[in-house]
Amino acid sequence: MNLEVDFAGIKLKNPVTVASGTFGYGREYSDFYDLGKIGAVITKGTSLKPKNGNKPSRVCETAAGMINSIGLQNPGVEYFAKYDLPFLRKYDTKIIVNACGSSIDEYVELCKILNGLDIDGVELNLSCPNVKEGCMAFGNTYEGVKEVTSAVRKVLDKPLIVKLTPNVTDIAGIAKGAEDGGADAISAINTLLAMKIDIETRKPVLANNTGGLSGPAIKPVAVRMVYQIANAVKIPVMGLGGITNGEDAIEFMLAGAKAISIGCGNFIDPYTAPKTVAGIEKYLEKHNIDDVNDIVGKVQMN
């Protein structure tokens, strides 16, 4: 049985990756299982300089999900290169760095540095809903996505994945902006803009008032958007949003995803990613399918 997929030129041993912001830089999860069991680690959002993120409280639970407003807290690319990358390189998995910035110049300078590191690809974060500057400013229009993608493409030789926000009216049109700007792949979806209110204090639970909703609650929206994107662009799509098991992963792949990413599920069960790999294998065996690539985009619409 073949589980290997070629995602934007990155050869993944299986289509299961872990989503940025839910896995740190892999150290904590490496206590639970060998990171070499999954296709790739997509790192926490990494910026040119260290970021403190938003003030607490920054996370709360909701029905079938969670809302976060971390604000891209991270130690910066220099720290990553010196301490986190050597750690990740000890494992037989691919390393994709999620790159974030608050201006086109920042994205470009960051990607110049990333281009010289021993990593397998870059995921351009144009979709964070809880940062006051950057990300959403570029990620919610065709023109904005194309402009940032084009600027980064000029300095980056490695595979370039663009992560899209679902907080738009035409996700397929936004995806075309990434493709036309030179992206090698699309990653979708990021979190949905959300709010939770404490009815006793009558104030939002999060200090930032709003944040990004993730988890099983958003999966049907994510599946629909992945289907729309996969039918609008020629480059591959990585599907994410509420995946917690092999059945969820198969659903995304039938919708058109070449690979999938697990986010909130990592918090529910730290073993979710390797269990999902096993779940995909079980499905393929049940249906006598020898190659996981054979199910990509094979949904039969009514």
MOQUI-V834989 format. One record per helix or strand of 2 or more residues. SS is the DSSP state (hx for helix, st for strand). FROM is the first residue (numbers start at 1). TO is the last residue. If there is no record, write none. Layout:
SS/FROM/TO
SS/FROM/TO
//
This chain:
st/5/7
st/10/12
st/16/18
hx/29/31
hx/35/37
st/40/42
st/59/62
st/65/68
hx/77/88
st/94/99
hx/104/115
st/121/125
hx/136/139
hx/142/153
st/159/163
hx/171/180
st/185/188
st/192/194
st/197/198
st/203/204
st/211/214
hx/216/230
st/236/240
hx/246/255
st/259/262
hx/265/268
hx/272/286
hx/292/295
//
